[in-house]
């Protein structure tokens, strides 16, 4: 089905016209990405096997006026030709949206304050991120204060209102309808984050505490989450002929409701956690192969009176769990999963990886990760299956034109094959090809 094709070409025409700034302090960047995807053996209940064309166009500009910088960014994210019913939602569709509009003031050589609409991409990106693979991205409205200390240490304080991506109704999403995103005081996200590189030689330490507060409004149903999320992260970055590692531990508590249903008025005590550990080594040989072994453990919700399912807030998952979009069965909730991964970089223009990841439920009675499948009795057990995925990328023209392709196979285990509402259609297969043009 072709929807609003003429409207979709408008942002492309704007981007295809080169922008020449008369003032050397004005910086303008733009990009267009076209991706073709396909999935069969769908793991989601009541969702069709389908293909789709995803289009994302971005234009950003920033004017540097000395101690003050003024910037903005428009993103246009659309989907075409998907077969219904599909899983396409606001993570794929967000047409012609002003995701950034900010003023940044340099208060001193070491401190700056940013106010307005902004995107944020911090640390491991497991809790706060700007999405790259995903068609649309998280964005926030508020203020952030950055203090750069000596020795590579820094501190960030922030208060924001996450933007609700619109439209969020099925008809509006299918029509790639243009509707401005909104922020609201009933949803607030704030906290602090600090990073130091002085722990050990080559090892950095990150610590943070975040608060998410939300309430229902007549137009937005929520789980009324009031969560405190705190964590620490140790990181040694990869280097040739050396061992690298990463350890991150996150604790979450507060209150939330089990669902967004209007009739659900019960506030549950939340106690949840997530742990990631990985170790890798880059070998000094052709293609610079890097072998990485990792382990992820995210709590699920049990049968008690509280709520134990971990909430990844505004985090990304593609860099760790394979493609999302029409695929994306793995998320940081009710998950136990090791992974073995091999990364290669034959040249400055080529890179790729191959990974295998077995999957188990942390709690047999909770919904598994991001699949929407649950066996409240726990009778189908905890083994979900095994994922195999790969990706390869190549710069046709360095920093301008890049092509990428990838695929994933989800070999379904007993849970994904036999849980209530699980599709009886064999293993899941997914693939994509994309080209990105930036200037």
LUMBALUM-427123 format. One line per field, with one value per residue (C-alpha): x, y, z; residue number from 1; residue in one letter. Coordinates in Angstrom, 1 decimal. Layout:
N
xx c(X ...) $
yy c(Y ...) $
zz c(Z ...) $
num c(NUM ...) $
residu c(A ...) $
//
This chain:
439
xx c(0.0 1.4 0.6 1.2 4.0 4.0 4.2 7.1 9.1 9.0 11.7 13.8 13.6 14.5 17.6 18.6 19.0 22.5 22.6 25.3 25.8 27.1 28.3 31.2 29.7 26.7 27.0 24.4 24.2 21.7 21.2 18.8 18.5 16.5 16.1 14.3 13.4 11.6 10.5 8.9 8.2 6.8 7.3 4.7 1.1 -1.5 1.2 1.8 5.0 5.8 8.3 8.6 10.5 11.7 12.7 14.5 15.5 17.4 18.5 20.3 21.8 23.8 24.9 27.9 27.6 30.5 29.3 25.9 25.0 21.6 20.6 17.8 17.0 14.2 13.7 11.2 10.6 8.1 7.2 5.7 4.4 4.1 1.5 -1.1 -1.3 2.3 4.3 5.0 4.4 5.9 9.3 9.2 6.9 7.4 6.8 8.4 9.2 11.3 13.2 15.8 15.5 17.9 20.1 23.5 25.3 28.9 29.0 32.7 35.5 34.3 30.6 27.6 23.9 21.5 17.8 15.1 14.4 17.3 18.5 20.7 23.1 25.0 27.4 26.5 23.3 21.3 19.2 19.5 20.1 19.6 18.6 20.6 19.2 15.6 13.7 12.6 14.4 13.9 13.9 13.4 12.5 14.1 17.6 20.9 24.1 27.5 30.5 33.8 36.4 40.1 41.6 38.7 36.1 32.7 29.3 25.9 22.7 19.4 15.6 13.5 10.0 10.3 8.5 5.5 5.8 2.6 0.4 0.0 -3.2 -3.2 -4.7 -2.4 0.7 -0.4 -0.9 2.4 0.4 2.2 1.4 3.8 5.2 4.2 5.8 3.8 4.5 2.8 5.9 9.3 12.8 15.7 18.9 22.6 25.5 29.3 32.3 35.8 38.8 41.1 40.1 42.9 45.1 42.8 39.7 36.8 34.1 30.6 27.9 24.3 20.9 17.8 14.2 11.2 7.8 4.6 0.9 -2.1 -3.7 -7.0 -5.0 -2.1 -2.5 0.6 1.7 2.2 5.9 7.7 11.1 14.5 17.2 20.9 23.9 27.7 29.7 33.4 34.9 38.2 38.0 39.2 42.8 44.8 46.5 44.9 42.0 39.1 36.0 32.8 30.7 27.5 25.1 21.7 19.2 15.7 13.0 9.8 6.2 4.4 1.2 1.1 -0.6 -1.8 -5.5 -7.7 -9.2 -5.7 -5.4 -3.0 0.4 2.9 6.3 9.0 12.3 14.2 17.8 20.0 23.6 25.9 29.4 31.7 35.3 37.0 40.3 41.4 44.0 46.9 46.3 44.6 41.0 41.7 39.3 37.9 36.3 33.8 32.0 29.2 26.4 23.1 20.7 17.5 14.9 11.4 8.1 7.2 4.0 4.5 2.7 5.4 6.7 10.1 10.3 13.3 12.5 15.2 13.8 15.0 17.8 18.8 19.3 20.4 24.1 23.8 20.8 20.7 18.2 15.0 12.4 10.2 12.4 13.6 12.5 15.3 15.1 16.3 13.4 13.0 16.2 19.2 21.5 25.2 26.6 29.7 30.5 33.3 33.9 36.1 37.4 39.1 39.8 38.7 35.7 34.6 33.3 31.1 30.2 28.7 27.0 25.2 23.0 21.1 18.0 16.3 13.5 14.6 11.1 9.0 5.7 6.5 6.4 9.6 11.8 10.1 8.1 4.7 4.4 3.7 2.8 1.4 1.5 5.2 4.5 6.4 9.6 12.4 14.3 13.1 15.5 18.8 19.5 22.1 22.7 25.3 25.8 28.3 28.8 30.8 31.6 31.1 32.4 34.0 31.8 29.2 27.6 27.4 25.6 24.8 23.1 22.3 20.2 19.0 17.6 15.7 15.7 12.6 12.9 10.1 8.8 8.6 7.0 4.5 3.6 0.0 -0.7 2.7 2.5 2.9 5.0 8.5 11.7 11.9 14.0 14.8 16.9 17.6 19.6 20.1 21.9 22.7 23.7 24.9 26.2) $
yy c(0.0 3.4 6.1 9.9 9.4 13.0 14.2 11.9 13.4 16.9 16.4 14.6 17.6 20.0 17.9 17.4 21.2 22.0 24.5 27.2 29.1 32.7 32.9 30.6 30.1 28.3 24.6 22.6 18.8 16.6 12.9 10.5 6.8 4.3 0.8 -2.3 -5.0 -8.3 -10.8 -14.2 -16.8 -13.9 -14.4 -11.8 -12.9 -11.7 -10.0 -10.7 -11.7 -8.6 -6.4 -2.6 0.4 2.7 6.3 8.6 12.2 14.5 18.2 19.9 23.3 25.1 28.8 29.6 33.1 32.9 32.1 31.1 28.4 28.1 24.8 22.7 19.5 18.2 14.5 12.8 9.1 7.1 3.6 2.3 -1.0 -2.9 -5.6 -5.4 -6.2 -5.3 -4.2 -0.7 2.0 5.3 3.8 3.7 6.6 10.2 12.4 15.9 16.5 19.2 16.9 19.6 23.3 24.6 27.3 26.4 29.0 28.6 29.8 29.3 27.3 24.2 24.7 25.0 25.1 23.8 24.7 23.6 20.4 18.0 14.5 12.7 9.8 8.8 6.1 2.6 3.9 1.2 3.8 7.1 7.1 8.7 5.8 5.1 2.0 2.8 5.0 7.6 8.6 9.6 13.4 15.5 19.1 20.7 21.7 20.1 21.4 20.0 20.6 19.4 18.8 18.2 14.9 13.9 13.9 15.4 15.9 16.3 17.4 17.5 17.9 17.1 16.2 13.2 14.0 11.8 10.8 11.5 10.4 7.3 6.0 3.2 5.1 8.1 5.8 3.9 7.2 8.7 11.5 14.7 15.7 17.6 15.7 16.9 17.2 17.3 18.0 14.7 13.0 14.1 12.6 14.0 13.1 13.2 11.4 11.5 10.0 9.7 8.2 8.2 4.8 2.7 3.2 2.9 2.2 4.7 4.7 6.0 6.5 7.8 8.1 8.9 9.6 8.9 10.3 9.9 10.2 9.4 12.2 12.0 11.5 9.4 6.2 5.3 2.7 5.6 4.8 6.6 4.9 5.6 4.0 4.0 2.3 2.0 1.1 0.1 0.2 -0.5 0.4 -2.0 -1.7 -3.9 -6.8 -6.1 -7.3 -5.0 -5.3 -3.7 -4.3 -2.4 -3.0 -1.2 -1.2 0.0 0.7 2.8 2.3 1.4 -0.3 -3.6 -2.2 1.0 0.0 2.7 0.2 -0.7 1.7 -0.5 0.9 -1.9 -1.7 -2.0 -3.9 -4.7 -5.0 -5.5 -6.7 -6.7 -8.1 -8.6 -9.3 -9.0 -9.0 -7.5 -9.5 -7.9 -9.6 -8.9 -7.7 -6.8 -9.5 -8.9 -11.7 -10.7 -12.9 -11.2 -12.0 -10.1 -10.6 -8.6 -9.3 -10.4 -10.1 -13.0 -14.0 -11.8 -8.7 -6.4 -5.7 -7.1 -6.4 -4.2 -1.0 0.1 3.7 5.4 3.0 1.5 -2.2 -2.7 -2.4 -5.3 -7.5 -7.3 -5.5 -4.0 -2.3 -5.2 -7.6 -6.9 -9.8 -9.2 -6.4 -5.8 -7.4 -10.9 -12.1 -14.3 -14.4 -15.0 -14.1 -14.9 -12.3 -11.8 -8.3 -7.6 -4.4 -5.3 -1.6 1.9 1.4 -2.1 -3.5 -6.4 -8.8 -12.3 -13.2 -16.1 -15.5 -18.2 -16.9 -17.8 -16.2 -15.0 -15.7 -18.4 -16.7 -13.2 -12.0 -12.7 -9.7 -7.7 -10.5 -10.0 -13.7 -14.9 -18.2 -17.2 -20.8 -21.2 -24.6 -23.9 -23.4 -20.8 -21.6 -19.2 -20.1 -19.0 -15.9 -15.8 -12.5 -10.6 -7.2 -5.8 -2.1 -0.3 3.3 3.8 7.3 8.0 10.1 10.5 7.3 4.1 0.8 -1.9 -5.3 -7.7 -10.7 -12.6 -16.0 -16.7 -20.5 -20.8 -22.9 -24.4 -21.1 -19.2 -22.3 -23.4 -20.4 -19.3 -17.2 -18.1 -18.3 -21.8 -20.8 -22.1 -20.1 -16.3 -15.0 -11.3 -9.3 -5.7 -3.6 0.1 3.1 6.3 9.5 12.4 15.8) $
zz c(0.0 -1.0 1.5 1.0 -1.5 -2.6 1.0 1.6 -1.3 0.2 2.8 0.2 -2.1 0.7 1.6 -2.0 -2.4 -1.1 1.7 1.5 4.7 4.2 7.7 8.6 12.1 10.7 10.4 8.4 8.0 6.3 5.5 3.9 4.7 2.8 4.2 2.9 5.5 5.5 8.1 8.1 10.8 12.9 16.7 17.7 18.1 15.6 13.4 9.7 8.0 6.0 4.2 4.3 3.0 5.8 4.9 7.3 6.4 8.8 8.6 11.5 11.9 14.5 14.7 16.9 18.2 20.6 24.1 22.8 20.2 18.6 17.0 15.7 13.8 11.8 11.3 9.0 9.6 7.4 6.5 3.2 1.7 5.1 5.2 7.9 10.7 11.2 14.2 12.8 15.4 16.6 16.7 12.9 12.0 13.2 10.2 9.8 13.4 15.1 17.4 18.5 19.0 21.7 23.0 24.6 26.7 27.7 31.3 31.6 30.0 31.9 32.2 29.8 30.0 27.2 27.2 24.8 22.7 22.6 22.1 24.6 24.1 27.2 28.4 27.4 25.9 27.7 29.6 27.7 24.0 20.6 18.3 15.2 13.6 14.7 12.3 14.9 18.0 21.6 22.3 25.3 26.3 29.2 30.5 31.0 32.8 31.8 34.0 32.5 35.2 34.9 33.9 31.6 34.5 34.0 35.6 34.0 35.7 33.8 34.0 31.0 29.7 27.2 24.0 23.2 19.5 17.5 16.0 18.2 16.8 14.3 11.4 11.8 11.9 8.8 6.9 8.0 9.3 10.3 13.9 16.2 19.1 22.6 26.0 29.2 32.9 33.7 32.5 33.8 33.5 35.5 37.3 37.5 35.8 36.5 34.7 35.8 33.9 36.9 38.4 36.8 33.8 30.7 32.9 33.3 35.9 35.3 38.0 37.6 39.2 37.2 38.2 35.9 36.9 34.9 35.3 33.1 31.1 29.0 25.8 27.2 29.2 31.2 33.8 36.2 36.6 39.5 39.2 40.7 38.6 39.7 38.3 37.9 34.9 34.5 31.0 29.4 25.7 23.0 21.8 19.4 21.1 24.4 26.6 27.1 29.3 30.5 33.6 34.3 37.2 37.5 40.3 40.0 42.5 43.0 42.1 38.9 37.7 35.9 32.8 31.1 31.5 32.9 35.3 36.7 39.7 41.8 42.5 42.9 44.6 42.0 42.7 39.5 38.2 35.2 34.9 31.9 31.7 28.7 27.9 24.6 22.8 19.5 17.7 15.8 12.5 9.1 9.5 13.1 14.5 17.9 19.9 22.6 25.2 27.1 29.5 30.2 33.1 33.4 36.0 35.3 37.2 39.4 41.2 44.3 45.3 43.9 40.3 39.3 35.5 34.6 32.6 30.2 30.1 27.0 26.0 22.7 22.1 18.5 19.3 21.7 20.7 16.9 14.6 15.9 13.7 12.1 14.1 17.7 19.9 22.5 25.2 28.7 30.5 31.8 30.1 30.7 27.8 27.0 23.6 21.5 18.9 16.3 14.9 11.9 10.2 7.0 6.2 7.1 4.8 5.8 9.1 10.2 12.9 13.5 16.8 18.4 21.5 23.4 25.2 28.5 30.6 34.0 35.3 33.5 34.3 32.9 29.3 27.5 26.6 23.8 22.2 23.9 24.7 28.2 29.9 33.3 34.4 33.6 32.0 28.7 30.7 30.4 27.2 24.5 21.6 20.0 17.8 15.1 13.4 11.3 9.7 7.2 6.3 3.6 2.9 -0.8 -0.3 3.1 5.5 2.7 1.3 3.3 2.5 5.0 5.1 7.8 8.7 11.8 12.4 15.6 16.2 18.4 21.6 23.6 24.9 21.6 19.9 22.6 24.8 24.6 21.5 20.0 16.2 14.8 11.8 12.4 13.0 12.4 9.5 9.1 6.7 5.7 3.2 3.5 2.0 3.8 2.0 4.1 3.3) $
num c(1 2 3 4 5 6 7 8 9 10 11 12 13 14 15 16 17 18 19 20 21 22 23 24 25 26 27 28 29 30 31 32 33 34 35 36 37 38 39 40 41 42 43 44 45 46 47 48 49 50 51 52 53 54 55 56 57 58 59 60 61 62 63 64 65 66 67 68 69 70 71 72 73 74 75 76 77 78 79 80 81 82 83 84 85 86 87 88 89 90 91 92 93 94 95 96 97 98 99 100 101 102 103 104 105 106 107 108 109 110 111 112 113 114 115 116 117 118 119 120 121 122 123 124 125 126 127 128 129 130 131 132 133 134 135 136 137 138 139 140 141 142 143 144 145 146 147 148 149 150 151 152 153 154 155 156 157 158 159 160 161 162 163 164 165 166 167 168 169 170 171 172 173 174 175 176 177 178 179 180 181 182 183 184 185 186 187 188 189 190 191 192 193 194 195 196 197 198 199 200 201 202 203 204 205 206 207 208 209 210 211 212 213 214 215 216 217 218 219 220 221 222 223 224 225 226 227 228 229 230 231 232 233 234 235 236 237 238 239 240 241 242 243 244 245 246 247 248 249 250 251 252 253 254 255 256 257 258 259 260 261 262 263 264 265 266 267 268 269 270 271 272 273 274 275 276 277 278 279 280 281 282 283 284 285 286 287 288 289 290 291 292 293 294 295 296 297 298 299 300 301 302 303 304 305 306 307 308 309 310 311 312 313 314 315 316 317 318 319 320 321 322 323 324 325 326 327 328 329 330 331 332 333 334 335 336 337 338 339 340 341 342 343 344 345 346 347 348 349 350 351 352 353 354 355 356 357 358 359 360 361 362 363 364 365 366 367 368 369 370 371 372 373 374 375 376 377 378 379 380 381 382 383 384 385 386 387 388 389 390 391 392 393 394 395 396 397 398 399 400 401 402 403 404 405 406 407 408 409 410 411 412 413 414 415 416 417 418 419 420 421 422 423 424 425 426 427 428 429 430 431 432 433 434 435 436 437 438 439) $
residu c(X X X X X X X X X X X X X X X X X X X X X X X X X X X X X X X X X X X X X X X X X X X X X X X X X X X X X X X X X X X X X X X X X X X X X X X X X X X X X X X X X X X X X X X X X X X X X X X X X X X X X X X X X X X X X X X X X X X X X X X X X X X X X X X X X X X X X X X X X X X X X X X X X X X X X X X X X X X X X X X X X X X X X X X X X X X X X X X X X X X X X X X X X X X X X X X X X X X X X X X X X X X X X X X X X X X X X X X X X X X X X X X X X X X X X X X X X X X X X X X X X X X X X X X X X X X X X X X X X X X X X X X X X X X X X X X X X X X X X X X X X X X X X X X X X X X X X X X X X X X X X X X X X X X X X X X X X X X X X X X X X X X X X X X X X X X X X X X X X X X X X X X X X X X X X X X X X X X X X X X X X X X X X X X X X X X X X X X X X X X X X X X X X X X X X X X X X X X X X X X X X X X X X X X X X X X X X X X X X X X X X X X X X X X X X X X X X X X X X X X) $
//
